[in-house]
Amino acid sequence: MANKTEQPRDHWATKLGFVLAASGSAIGLGNIWRFPYKAGQYGGGAFVIAYVVSVLIIGIPIMIAEFIIGRSAQKSPVGAFKQLSFNRAWPLVGWLGVLSGFIILSYYSVVGGWILRYIWESGFHFFKEGSAGPIFSSFLANPWQQLIWHGLFMFMTMIIVRGGITTGIERWSKVLMPSLLIILLILMINSLRFPGAGEGIQFILKPDFSKLTREGILEALGHAFFSLSLGMGAMLTYGSYLDKGTNISSSALEIVVLNTFYALMAGLMIFPIVFTYDVDPQVGPGLFFITLPEVFARMPAGQLVAISFFVLVAFAAITSAISLLEVVVSYFIDELNWSRKKADYVMGTVIFLIGIPSALSWSSLKGVTLFGSRDIFDSLDFLATNYMLPIGGFFIALFAGWILTHGQKEAEIKRIENTFHFYDIWHFLVKYIAPLAVLVILLQKTGVLPF
Ligand code: PHE
């Protein structure tokens, strides 16, 4: 169906630009903040293995599926499913993605705000040994502070999305992602000299399978979706800006390798400190914000390193946040004919408002729980990451495996990427293995299955 305001669609200028922009979406707070604390809660190495397995057999096939669907439709999620199938139920998958965008960005922006606050803290006060714990707790307990920084992060995200994504993001990603890599490497090497390094490395690399509960496996699966930005149409939307010549499968592999690499580096940066200073690895979302300032406080030129580090992490967070907002905004542009400006400002504000309860989870709304003993922030993360993304991914895999014709798929990948039976392997994974694996993990967690 033709769109009412048919304009030529923006396209990434180069393959490198696309890979970096998509990596920019994937690499974010998920790798640097979420991965270490989830690994801390769910058994270190065992969690890492479950995560890597999920990435290999579920993440890569679904990422390729999202790129194929996006590029062949040249539309954002809801429109793409409308265009590629006659069945009116499929666009619901796109809707689920838009809803996930609202929810994830609402609390993601709260953590983004913490990073901004830490730039400010490093610049003006700087952390002293042992000061980060108390600073962080009093910051969490202050509702106004939480709202202001959350609002600021959301505002910055809106400004970038307002300007369109291709030239801005593509250009920025090329500079920022490599800079982040360099500074992460420096910090990791520095951490590896701490006395607790051995224990830290063991914790991440040596699996203790007794800790890997059903819940842990579900968390690892959810994290695979979260960290690769899958299951909600973010990669599908980025794929819709691809030109026909770009090799989809090699791009996906590059993005996944980069993403995993950043996560492991973040883990190797944080756990040596955790074990050196006896921080409980299970403290949860605050882990990163309490351990890292300790290193900076003890490093030569620590203040400078701290500022540059938090600035780069803020950029990594923003390149992910824009892809979340872009899914929401592009829906209102493509399907409801809103202007980019209106969609951006209105929806950005709505997402800010939805984020308020999460931002107040540790102050005014302290003690309020939604799912089990989880506070509001954790509950939204739990719902979106462990259920909405995997369910979205399940249907995206089914759509690519069973609904798209071979002709449609081959037009996108086989023509260029006919080596090593790549197409056949991908097709088998996306048609049978990925959906089945997601289904088994989801059902097992709910106790429907007897094992
Ligand atoms: N992948 C991003 C991160 O790791 C978060 C994200 C999730 C972005 C889903 C887009 C879609 O921080």
Residues whose N, C-alpha, C, O or C-beta is under 5 A from the ligand:
A	BS01	LIG	S25 A26 I27 G28 L29 G30 N31 F226 S227 L228 S229 L230 A234 S320 S323 L324
